[in-house]
Amino acid sequence: MGIRHTRVVDGLTAATPFVGPEALERRSGSKIELRLGANESPFGPSPQAVAAMQAKTEIAQFYGDPEGVLLRRRLSELLSVPAENIVLGAGIDELLGQACRLVVEPDDVVVTTLGSYPTFDYGAIGCGARILRVPYLHESVDVSGLLNAAAESKAKLIYVANPDNPSGSWLEPRVIQQLIENLPSGCLLLLDEAYVEFAPSALPLDVESPSVIRVRTFSKAHGMAGLRIAYAVSHSYHCMGLNKIRFHFAVNSVALAGALASLNAPEHVEHVVHETKLGRQRMAVRFAALGFRSLPSHTNFLTVDIGSRTRAEAILERLLSLGVFIRKPGLPPLDTCIRVTVGRVEEQDAFFRAFEQVLRETEHAR
Amino acid sequence: MGIRHTRVVDGLTAATPFVGPEALERRSGSKIELRLGANESPFGPSPQAVAAMQAKTEIAQFYGDPEGVLLRRRLSELLSVPAENIVLGAGIDELLGQACRLVVEPDDVVVTTLGSYPTFDYGAIGCGARILRVPYLHESVDVSGLLNAAAESKAKLIYVANPDNPSGSWLEPRVIQQLIENLPSGCLLLLDEAYVEFAPSALPLDVESPSVIRVRTFSKAHGMAGLRIAYAVSHSYHCMGLNKIRFHFAVNSVALAGALASLNAPEHVEHVVHETKLGRQRMAVRFAALGFRSLPSHTNFLTVDIGSRTRAEAILERLLSLGVFIRKPGLPPLDTCIRVTVGRVEEQDAFFRAFEQVLRETEHAR
């Protein structure tokens, strides 16, 4: 037939950013009882969000509003930015991919942190980008390293997750501000704030600046990862650009209703954030008591140094066989770590029961 | 700052394929009571699908299976094609866009029918395609015209909706087979079967052929348009290609559960199709009694020739002011038509009450 995919697509490998827990279950044959590997909120969505979503399922035949006006208006009020500067997407993953499509032509360079959120890389590679990866410095994003790499390579885009995944580290607003001020000419900052609710603070939103696209989600603190809804906040040039290429009906009607209800019941997110911060401390203390150092976390997960990549991998595997799903960073310097979602007290207890059992079994792998 | 979007994105206009009924409400100030403009199933989803979806909203914090294995396995059984040859997407819109990304480089040519489903055009233009549009022939897709245009232009792709929207027309399986056999070398057929359940039959699926990507949806007969879930069936080369660029988590967990439940309760879809076919006939008779010819429909909508573009537009506007949302084809030869979703008997009656009132008011616009 002679039908060929584009040069970019044919050059891609079939690798996916994440193997889902369902696939792990199918491979391992063990049922996952405790999902602490994808930073899904064990607190779930708010009851108000559940009620709003259930009502929408009964009229599932109707398309959601492609402009998501009610939600964008509410976000506009809460964030004090015009609704025109907010663009919805089916999860941050979609927005990262579309942001790459905005500015990346084949063979353009983009810069990210080696071992940071891989779905950015996936989106960029899908546009034919060449990716420069700057290693973590002291287990945190290396701002100077990113800027230098971008300047030398004439990069179109720098990706920063803040707070970062999987390190859990966080850059203070003044550092992000410096990063923005020092961007090389023609280079966009794609700032992924999936975990922003769990951080001490955030740089104020500034939609006058064409240098930054910020993305936030209902997947984490709002407990709606399954529903796929997130948003970008940016300068009107980028929002208009996203509106030219996004899938207008990609955000489903149930998610739109749930997200709006969740915004209107902020006490749920406040509770989640409060409990998560307590849980983070509590888990760090328990890891320390077992001899393991936790990295400072500003997210809803804890990254814990096991001291050996081999042992960290063995722990992951054994936990899976016990029905406990966690993940681990794959690349140095964090590859000796495991990453565990901070659950409610009951999930924390269940995790440590399994973890302590596994520790005894993997003693030899030290 | 000097940040510029890509040549393709900067060259795009901000036009969106569809203005949603919510936007029409905001513009017109009148509340829509009867949504018959987007071919949303007035029968809604099956009770089994609603129950499955509501259960999932309670655990909305969990990501859906990015591989959608349970749903793809069930589709595999029902369609008798391997699950590996099925790729899920967040609605046909996403799949059309991703299919374009597979094969379209900037300035490549794609061929479609003038006035057919505009979201294909949107996806193709977003990849930088030049679009050749072949007019309808006798109010149906002009297969020879598409093939000739593709051959002359060395097109990468031909888009055909079968049944077609907005004409409602349908090409028999042998005609689709001839189309496939006569594709120019290197040209892919993107076959949109959104309305396949309402058609008399369909060409058997053949995943050995690398010439075709077929897409189907849960939006129409299954009554789940709001949930955003559809699938592509194709040769493994194309499925692997889609898996390299699709958003792996784009399909939400509620949609996955609802679609599976809907497949497992086929009596609902059978009822919807049966009632829709009866409703189509019933509405055509009523339109005829009022002096209007309906185009033969193989979908869940009826396209009706009003005889004058001006009057068709006036009817659309007046119906909107009465809270009745329909659409009309915008381009010749169908621009003298209106397009009405076939509802249940009660929606049909409500529509004709409003329509007859509007006819009296628009008499002068003949």
Interface residues (C-beta under 8 A of the other chain):
Chain A: M1 G2 I3 R4 H5 T6 R7 V9 L12 T13 A14 T16 P17 F18 G20 E22 A23 R26 R35 A38 E40 S41 P42 F43 G44 P45 A49 V50 M53 Q54 K56 T57 E58 I59 A60 Q61 F62 Y63 G64 D65 P66 E67 V69 A90 G91 D93 E94 G97 R101 L102 V103 V104 E105 G126 L183 S185 G186 C187 L188 S209 P210 S211 S219 G223 M224 A225 G226 L227 R228 Y237 M240 G241 N243 K244 I245 F247 H248 F249 A250 V251 N252 S253 V254 A255 G258
Chain B: M1 G2 I3 R4 H5 T6 R7 V9 L12 T13 A14 T16 P17 F18 G20 E22 A23 R26 R35 A38 E40 S41 P42 F43 G44 P45 A49 V50 M53 Q54 K56 T57 E58 I59 A60 Q61 F62 Y63 G64 D65 P66 E67 V69 A90 G91 D93 E94 G97 R101 L102 V103 V104 E105 G126 L183 S185 G186 C187 L188 S209 P210 S211 S219 G223 M224 A225 G226 L227 R228 Y237 M240 G241 N243 K244 I245 F247 H248 F249 A250 V251 N252 S253 V254 A255 G258
